[in-house]
Amino acid sequence: MSTQEQLKEIVRQKYSEIALQDKEANQSSCCGAGGCSTEVYNVMTDDYSKVEGYVPDADLGLGCGLPTQFAKIREGDTVIDLGSGAGNDCFIARAETGASGKVIGIDFTPAMIIKAKANAENLGYTNVEFRQGDIDNMPVAGDVADVIVSNCVLNLVPDKARVFKEIYRVLKPGGHFSISDIVLVGELPGKLKTDAEMYAGCVAGAIQKGAYLELIQAGGFENIVLQKEKSILVPDDILKNHLNEEELVDFKAGQTGIFSITVYAEKPVAAKDACCGSGCCK
């Protein structure tokens, strides 16, 4: 399709457009701006409206799960949200960390950072901040986060192994993540895999479910748990933009599945790994 930098630029441009739209406009596409019909309303998103800390102005309808619901956030925690958008998951995390905690949102789209900072200022939150940067090279020191969350973002990053390496670096020993993302079971048709709009729309950049879980394990994490899984049905009006009638019939009759999963995993406690076994562990 494109180089990694070209893919990143496609996503940056698309999500810059999304930042300037309202939630209703964004949800009329498969995962944000894109021009699909309203038949796909809420095709990936879960309903945040009854969750404590929910801020309507920060909800652009771009997620594919509720990672904060499963993230075991405690009062006083430092939480990092990867791909924070207009700040929705950050503000919900802040409701759980309380005023004694800290929430950091990271997004590589300048327009999203501007929108999120404005939302935080309007709310008067002094312990929620937003930093512009790539999630595969986070502008954060190591061993600082108790919890990391992310909502339908890693599928947009070409080098997912590098993101998990960064998550490991930034988490404190014993810290954990809860991430919602899009994965596949079976192969997408070639026209969908190579289409830029489908990449920005959270589908073409998704990898196999098994490969995704293997990346987490290979990254050194433990106690990996699949917390939630739901099937994603991409409506025909989107598919017809990329497939002819015969290809559409074959795709729908095939074994390919698109899923939203929420995965939990922990960074090992370094003290346990380093314990000498002769009374040095405190």
C-alpha positions in Angstrom: 0.0 0.0 0.0 2.4 2.7 1.2 5.4 3.2 3.4 4.9 3.5 7.2 5.4 7.2 7.1 2.8 7.5 4.3 0.3 5.5 6.3 0.9 7.7 9.3 0.3 10.8 7.2 -3.0 9.3 5.8 -4.2 8.7 9.3 -3.0 12.2 10.5 -4.9 13.9 7.7 -8.1 11.9 8.2 -8.2 12.4 11.9 -7.5 16.1 11.5 -10.7 16.2 9.5 -12.5 14.3 12.2 -11.4 16.7 14.9 -13.2 19.5 13.1 -16.5 17.5 12.9 -19.1 16.6 15.4 -19.9 13.1 16.7 -22.9 12.6 14.4 -20.8 13.3 11.3 -18.0 11.1 12.5 -20.3 8.1 13.3 -21.7 8.2 9.7 -18.5 6.4 8.6 -16.8 3.2 9.5 -14.5 4.8 12.0 -14.6 8.5 11.6 -14.7 10.8 8.6 -15.2 9.0 5.3 -18.6 9.6 3.7 -20.4 6.3 4.4 -24.1 6.3 5.0 -25.8 6.6 8.4 -26.6 2.8 8.2 -23.2 2.3 9.9 -24.1 4.4 12.9 -22.5 2.9 16.0 -21.0 0.0 14.0 -17.9 -0.1 16.2 -18.5 2.3 19.1 -19.9 1.4 22.5 -22.1 3.7 24.4 -20.2 5.9 26.9 -23.1 8.2 27.8 -23.9 6.5 31.2 -20.2 6.2 32.3 -19.0 8.4 35.1 -16.8 11.2 33.8 -18.4 11.2 30.3 -18.0 14.5 28.5 -20.2 14.7 25.3 -18.0 17.3 23.7 -15.0 14.9 24.0 -16.8 11.9 22.5 -16.2 11.8 18.7 -17.6 8.3 18.4 -14.3 6.8 17.2 -13.8 3.9 19.7 -14.5 0.2 19.4 -14.8 -0.6 23.1 -14.8 0.7 26.7 -11.3 0.0 27.9 -11.6 2.2 30.9 -14.4 -0.1 32.1 -12.0 -3.0 32.4 -8.8 -1.1 33.3 -8.9 -1.5 37.1 -8.0 2.1 37.6 -7.6 3.1 41.3 -7.7 6.5 43.0 -4.3 8.2 42.7 -3.1 6.2 39.7 -1.2 7.7 36.8 -3.0 6.7 33.6 -1.9 7.2 30.0 -4.3 7.0 27.1 -2.8 6.2 23.7 -4.5 8.0 20.8 -6.5 10.2 23.2 -8.4 12.2 20.5 -10.6 14.8 22.0 -10.0 13.4 25.5 -13.1 11.2 26.1 -11.2 8.2 27.7 -8.9 10.6 29.6 -11.8 12.3 31.3 -13.4 9.0 32.2 -10.1 7.8 33.6 -9.9 11.0 35.6 -13.2 10.2 37.3 -11.6 7.0 38.6 -8.1 8.4 39.5 -9.7 11.4 41.3 -7.9 14.7 41.9 -4.9 12.8 43.4 -4.2 11.0 40.2 -2.8 12.0 36.9 -4.0 11.4 33.3 -1.9 11.9 30.2 -3.3 11.7 26.7 -1.0 11.1 23.7 -2.1 11.8 20.2 -0.1 12.6 17.0 -2.8 14.8 15.4 -2.3 18.5 16.3 -6.0 19.3 15.8 -7.0 16.6 18.3 -4.6 17.9 20.9 -6.0 21.4 20.5 -9.5 20.1 21.0 -8.6 17.9 24.0 -6.8 20.8 25.7 -9.8 23.1 25.2 -12.1 20.4 26.7 -9.8 20.0 29.7 -9.7 23.7 30.3 -13.4 24.0 30.1 -13.7 21.3 32.7 -11.1 23.0 35.0 -9.0 19.8 35.2 -5.5 20.5 36.3 -4.4 16.8 36.5 -5.2 15.9 32.9 -2.7 16.9 30.2 -2.3 16.1 26.5 1.0 15.6 24.7 1.5 15.5 20.9 3.6 12.5 19.8 3.6 9.0 18.3 2.5 6.1 20.5 5.4 4.1 19.0 7.8 6.7 20.4 5.9 8.2 23.4 6.9 11.6 24.8 6.9 10.0 28.3 9.7 8.8 30.6 10.0 5.1 31.5 8.2 3.4 34.5 5.7 6.2 35.1 2.2 4.7 34.4 0.2 2.5 36.6 -2.3 1.9 33.9 -2.4 2.4 30.1 -5.6 2.4 28.1 -6.3 2.8 24.4 -9.4 2.6 22.3 -9.3 1.5 18.6 -5.8 3.0 17.9 -3.1 0.4 17.6 -4.7 -0.9 14.4 -3.8 2.4 12.9 -0.1 2.1 13.7 2.1 0.1 11.1 4.6 -1.2 13.7 2.5 -2.6 16.4 5.4 -4.5 18.0 7.1 -1.2 18.6 4.0 0.2 20.3 3.9 -2.8 22.8 7.6 -2.3 23.4 6.9 1.4 24.3 4.0 0.3 26.5 6.3 -2.0 28.4 8.9 0.8 28.8 6.4 3.3 30.1 4.5 1.1 32.5 5.7 0.8 36.1 6.8 -2.7 37.2 3.5 -4.4 38.1 1.5 -1.9 36.0 -1.0 -3.0 33.5 -2.9 -2.1 30.3 -6.4 -2.5 29.0 -6.7 -1.9 25.2 -9.6 -2.1 22.9 -8.7 -2.7 19.2 -9.8 -4.2 15.9 -8.4 -7.6 14.9 -9.1 -10.2 12.1 -9.8 -13.9 11.9 -9.2 -14.9 8.3 -7.9 -12.7 5.4 -9.4 -9.6 4.1 -9.9 -9.2 0.3 -6.9 -7.6 -1.3 -8.8 -4.5 -2.3 -9.7 -3.8 1.3 -6.2 -4.5 2.6 -4.6 -2.0 0.2 -7.2 0.8 0.4 -6.1 3.9 2.2 -9.6 4.8 3.4 -10.1 1.4 4.9 -6.8 1.8 6.7 -7.8 5.1 8.2 -11.2 3.5 8.9 -9.6 1.0 11.3 -10.0 -2.1 9.2 -7.1 -2.6 6.7 -4.5 -2.0 9.4 -5.9 -4.7 11.6 -3.9 -7.9 12.0 -4.8 -11.5 12.9 -6.2 -12.0 16.4 -3.7 -14.7 17.1 -0.8 -12.6 15.9 -2.0 -9.6 18.0 -2.0 -11.7 21.2 1.4 -13.2 20.3 2.8 -9.7 20.1 1.7 -9.0 23.6 3.3 -12.2 24.9 6.5 -11.6 22.9 6.6 -8.1 24.5 7.2 -9.6 27.9 3.8 -9.1 29.4 2.1 -11.6 31.7 -1.4 -12.5 32.9 -2.9 -11.8 29.5 -6.7 -11.8 29.5 -9.2 -11.3 26.7 -11.7 -9.2 28.6 -14.3 -8.7 25.8 -14.9 -9.6 22.2 -17.6 -8.5 19.8 -18.1 -9.1 16.1 -17.9 -6.1 13.8 -20.2 -6.2 10.7 -19.1 -3.7 8.0 -22.2 -2.6 6.2 -22.6 -3.2 2.5 -22.6 0.5 1.6 -19.0 0.7 2.8 -18.0 -2.6 1.1 -19.5 -1.7 -2.2 -17.1 1.3 -2.4 -14.3 -1.3 -2.7 -15.7 -4.6 -3.9 -17.8 -5.5 -7.0 -20.9 -7.6 -6.5 -19.2 -10.9 -7.0 -16.4 -10.0 -4.6 -18.9 -8.8 -2.1 -20.8 -12.1 -2.2 -17.6 -14.1 -1.8 -16.5 -11.9 1.1 -19.8 -12.3 3.0 -19.9 -16.0 2.3 -16.3 -16.5 3.5 -14.8 -17.2 6.9 -13.2 -13.7 7.5 -14.3 -12.1 10.8 -13.6 -8.6 12.0 -13.7 -8.3 15.8 -13.3 -5.7 18.5 -11.4 -7.1 21.4 -10.4 -5.7 24.8 -7.2 -7.2 26.1 -5.6 -6.9 29.6 -2.0 -7.6 30.4 0.6 -6.8 33.1 4.2 -5.8 33.1 6.1 -8.1 35.5 7.2 -6.8 38.8 11.0 -6.3 38.4 11.7 -7.0 42.1 10.4 -10.5 41.7 12.6 -11.1 38.7 15.7 -9.8 40.5 15.1 -11.6 43.8 18.2 -13.4 44.9 16.4 -16.0 47.0 18.7 -15.4 50.0 16.7 -13.0 52.0 17.4 -9.9 49.9 13.8 -9.4 48.8 11.9 -7.0 51.0 
